[in-house]
Amino acid sequence: MTSLTHPALTDCHLSPRPAHRLPIKLLSRAAATLRLWHERIHQKRLLAQLNERDWHDMGVSRSDVDAELRRPFWRAPPRADAPARTPRRPQSAPTQSPRSTGP
């Protein structure tokens, strides 16, 4: 008679990562995100205090500054090497071609 207790069914091992480390990692990531957001807010305030001559020295235009100041602090700035995003056009229903009526 074979045994009904297979080692794969009876060996109960905990995962290699202790469960108590998950909340610590989550809190650490949340704290890092809050620090990043705080830094972005600080940089935006400094940018708003500069004048157009300073912006010119930095190589940015008034529209660049306005766009940056309008962007929410939680949204990451666009990367310089990222392709430009084009707005999506709504897809229209396919048009049916007129049917030819025989000769």
Contacts in CASP RR format, 6 or more apart in sequence:
PFRMAT RR
TARGET T0000
AUTHOR 0000-0000-0000
METHOD contacts of the structure
MODEL  1
MTSLTHPALTDCHLSPRPAHRLPIKLLSRAAATLRLWHERIHQKRLLAQL
NERDWHDMGVSRSDVDAELRRPFWRAPPRADAPARTPRRPQSAPTQSPRS
TGP
37 73 0 8 1.000
37 74 0 8 1.000
40 73 0 8 1.000
41 73 0 8 1.000
44 68 0 8 1.000
44 69 0 8 1.000
44 73 0 8 1.000
47 65 0 8 1.000
47 68 0 8 1.000
47 69 0 8 1.000
48 65 0 8 1.000
48 69 0 8 1.000
50 58 0 8 1.000
50 65 0 8 1.000
52 62 0 8 1.000
55 61 0 8 1.000
55 62 0 8 1.000
55 64 0 8 1.000
55 65 0 8 1.000
68 77 0 8 1.000
71 77 0 8 1.000
END
